[in-house]
Amino acid sequence: MLSTGLPQGAVPKLERPGPLRERVYEALLELITTRALQPGQHLVESELAGHLGVSRQPVREALQRLNTEGWVDLRPAQGAFVHEPTEEEADQLLTVRTLLEAEAARLAAANADKAGLNALYELLAQGKLAVAKDDVDAAVALNARFHAKVMELAGNAVLSELAAQVDRRVRWYYTPVARQRGHQSWVEHEAMIHAIAQRDEELATRLMREHTEHTRRSYHARQRS
C-alpha cells in the first residue's frame, strides 16, 4: 500500500489530450470528495503522479490550487495533506446547504412538470437499489443527482449557481454518513417527491429542511463518536 492509500491500478491513467493540469486537478478533487483520499492523509507528489500517469509538475500545480480552495493543506517542510474540516466548517457549510435546498424544494413544488417528476422517481428507484446492494459510492452519487435534479426543477439559475458552489463539499461531508443514513435517506426523498407532485410548497420546504438537518446531525454525531 502506498502512503497515498491508493492501491496500484485503482486510479485510471489520464488521457493526454486537453488541459492536463485541469484533468489532474479534477481527478484529485474527485478522490478527495469521495474520500478515496482521507482527511489528514499525506499526499506525495511522486506517488500521485505515478497513479495518474503524469509528471510531478501538473500534480504540484493541482495541489497548489486545491490548497487555495481549502481542500488541501500545504505545510512547510512536511508537504501536502488532505484538509481536515473542523466542526465549525462543516456546520456552516451544511447550514447554508439547508437554506438553499429548502428553497429549491419550494420552487420545485411550484414549477415541476411531469417529466421532472418522472426523473425524480427514476433516481429514487436507482437510489433504493444502490442501498439494497450496499453500494455506498453509487448511493452517494445518486443522492447528489437527486438533489441536483430538485435544484434544476426549481428553475432559478442564481440558486443553482450557489448550490453548485457547495455541491462537492456536501458530497465530502455526506460520504461518511451515507451508509448510516442509507434507506432512511431515500424514504425522505420519496416523501419530498410526493410533496412536489402535490404542489405543496410548504410541505416540500419542511421535508427538505428536515432531511438536510438529519444529514448535518448525523455528520456531527459521527465525528464525535
N, C-alpha and C positions, 0 to 999 in steps of 0.2 A: 504494500500500500504506500503510495507516495504521500508526502506531507500535505499535499493539497487535498487529500482524501478522495481522489477520483481514481477508480481502478483503470488500468491501462485499457484503452479502447472504448471507455464509457462515453467519451465525447467525440463526435464525428469531426473529421478534418474539415476545415472551412474551404469553400470554393474560392478560387483565386480571383475571378472577375469581380469587379465592383470595388468600392472603397474598403480596403482590408481593415483599417483601424476601426471603422464603424461596425463591421461584422464581428470583430473581436470584442468590441465593447458590448454589442448585443448578446453575444454568446456568454460572456462573463456575467452580465446582468441577469440573464435568464438562469444561470447556475446559482446565483445568489438568491434571487426571488423564489426559486423552487427549493432552496435550502440544500441543494446538492453540495454547495459550499456553505458551511455553517457559520453563524455569527461567532466572531472571535478567531476564526480559522486563519492560519498563516498562509499567505498567497505567495508562492515562489515563482518569479518570472520565468525562469528556465523550464520549470515543470509545466506551467500553464502553456507556454509556447510549444512544448513537445506534445501536449494533449491536443492542441488546436492545429498543429502542423504549420506554425508560422515562426518568424523570428521573434526575438525578445522586444524589438522596438515597438511594434503595434500593441503588444501586451503592456509595455510600460506606459504608452500613451493612454490606453484604455483604463489602466489603474489610476492614472492621474485624473482622468475625467470622472471616474467613479468616486474618487476621493472628494472632488469638488462638489459632487452631487450628494455626498453623505452616505454612500453605500460601502465605501472602503476607508479605512484609516491608515495613513502613511505615517509611520513612526520613525523618527531619526535613529539611525544605526540598528534598527530592528527589521524594517521592511514594511510590507503591506499586510493588512489584516481585514477580514470582513468586519464591518461595523457591528457593534453590539448595541441595539437600541435600548435606551433607558425606558423605565416605566412611563415617565412623563412624555417622552417622544411618542410612544405607542398610543397613549391615552389621547393626546392631542390629535394625532392622525385619525384614529378611529372615531373620535367625536365629530371631526369635520366630515368624515365619511357618512356618519349617521344623518347629518343635516342634508348633505347632497342627495343621498339615496332616498330619504323620506320625501323630499320634494319631487324627485324623479318618479316615485311611485304615484304620487298625487296626480302629476301631469299625465302619466301613462294611463291612469284610470279615466282621465278626461279625453284622451286622444287615441288610444289604442284601437286598431282595426282588427278584423278577423284574421288576416294574415299574420299580424303581430302576435295575437293570442295563440295561434297555432304554433308559431315559432317557440313561444314560451312553454307550451305543453310538450313540444318535442324535446326541448332542453331538460324539462322536468323528467321525462321518461329516461333520457340518457343519464341524468344525474343519479336517479334511483338505481339504475343498473350498475353504475360505477361503484356506488356504495355497497350494493349487494355483492359485488366481486371484490370488495376491499381494495379497489384501485384508487389510492389516495391521489396520485398525480392527475388522473382523469377527473376525479371529483373536484379537485381544486380548479382545474382548467374550465370545467363546465360551470362551476359556481361563478367564475369570473365572466363567462359568456352570458350566463343568465342575468347578472346584474348589468352588464353592458347592454343587453337587449332591452331591459326595462328603461335604461337611460336613453337608448335610441327612440323608444316609443314615446318618451316624454316630449320629444320634438323641440327641445331647447338647446341650441348649439352652444351657447355660453356655458350652460350647466354641464353639458357633455365634455366640453374642453376642460373645465375644472375637475371633473371626475376622472378624466384621463390622466391628469397630473398626479393623482394619488393612487391610481389603479394598481400599479406594481407594488407599491408599499403595502396596500391592502392584502394582496396575494402573499406577500412576505410574512405578514402577521397572521394570516388565515391558515397557511400551510401547517403550522404546528398543532392547530386545534381541529384540523379537518376531520381526522378520524373520530375524535371525541364528539364533534358536532354531528357528523355522519348523517344518519337517517333523519334526525330531527330537523336539520337544516332544510332538507327537501320537503318535509311536511310543512314547514313555514313558507317555503317558496310556493307550494301548491295553494295554500290559503291566500297568499298575495295574488296569485293569478286569478283566483275566483273573485277577489275583491275588484281587481282591474276589469275583469269581464263584466261585472255588475255595475261598472262605472261608479263605484262607491269610493270617492276620493278620500273621505275622512278615514274609512276603514283601511284602505290601501296605505295611507300615510302612517297610521298607527301600527299596522303589522310590519311595515318595513322598519320603522324606528325600533320596535321591539326585537326584530330579527337581528339588526346590526348591533344592538346593545347586547344581545346574547353572545355574539361573537367577541365583542370587546371584553365582556366579563370573563368569558372562557379563556381568552388570551392571558389576562392578568392572573387568573386563578392558576393557570399552568405555569406561569413564570414564577409564582410564589411557592409552588409545591416542591 
